[in-house]
Amino acid sequence: SFRNLDIISKPLIPNFWRAPTDNELGFVDFTDVKVTGIDKTWKKASETRTIKNINYEKINSKT
């Protein structure tokens, strides 16, 4: 929190999805992927994530 306001309201989750590039859209025109759309494997990757380890280092008492 900062000045009694919550900065983060819920847990952070990774997001690996991005918009396709022009080259990828051009590639789709020449493949069977066009029938089903661009591969969206990464769009749902964070839904099945598991945390294996967390490391942190406290630098000083104010961080």
C-alpha positions as CSV (number, residue, x, y, z in Angstrom):
1,S,0.0,0.0,0.0
2,F,1.0,3.6,-0.5
3,R,-0.6,6.4,1.5
4,N,-3.3,3.9,2.7
5,L,-4.2,2.9,-0.8
6,D,-3.8,-0.7,-2.1
7,I,-1.5,-0.7,-5.1
8,I,-2.1,-4.4,-5.9
9,S,-5.6,-5.5,-5.4
10,K,-5.2,-9.2,-6.3
11,P,-2.3,-11.6,-7.0
12,L,-0.2,-11.0,-10.0
13,I,-0.3,-13.6,-12.8
14,P,2.0,-14.0,-15.8
15,N,0.7,-13.2,-19.2
16,F,2.7,-14.6,-22.1
17,W,0.2,-13.7,-24.9
18,R,1.0,-11.0,-27.4
19,A,-0.6,-9.8,-30.6
20,P,0.6,-11.7,-33.7
21,T,3.2,-9.9,-35.9
22,D,2.6,-9.1,-39.6
23,N,5.0,-11.9,-40.5
24,E,3.0,-14.4,-38.5
25,L,-0.2,-13.2,-40.1
26,G,1.3,-13.7,-43.5
27,F,2.5,-17.2,-42.5
28,V,-1.1,-18.1,-41.6
29,D,-2.1,-17.5,-45.2
30,F,0.1,-20.4,-46.4
31,T,-0.7,-23.0,-43.7
32,D,-3.5,-25.0,-42.4
33,V,-3.5,-22.9,-39.2
34,K,-5.7,-20.4,-41.1
35,V,-8.6,-22.9,-40.7
36,T,-8.4,-23.0,-36.9
37,G,-6.8,-19.5,-36.3
38,I,-3.4,-18.7,-34.9
39,D,-2.0,-21.1,-32.3
40,K,-3.2,-19.8,-29.0
41,T,-1.2,-22.1,-26.8
42,W,0.6,-19.2,-25.0
43,K,-2.7,-17.4,-24.4
44,K,-3.8,-20.0,-21.8
45,A,-0.3,-21.0,-20.6
46,S,-0.7,-19.1,-17.3
47,E,-3.9,-21.0,-16.5
48,T,-2.0,-24.2,-15.8
49,R,1.1,-22.7,-14.1
50,T,2.7,-24.1,-11.0
51,I,5.2,-22.3,-8.7
52,K,8.3,-24.5,-8.1
53,N,10.4,-22.0,-6.2
54,I,10.5,-18.4,-5.1
55,N,13.7,-16.6,-4.2
56,Y,14.0,-13.1,-2.8
57,E,16.6,-11.0,-1.1
58,K,15.8,-8.2,1.4
59,I,18.1,-5.3,0.5
60,N,17.3,-3.1,3.4
61,S,14.4,-2.4,5.9
62,K,12.7,0.0,3.5
63,T,12.3,-2.2,0.5
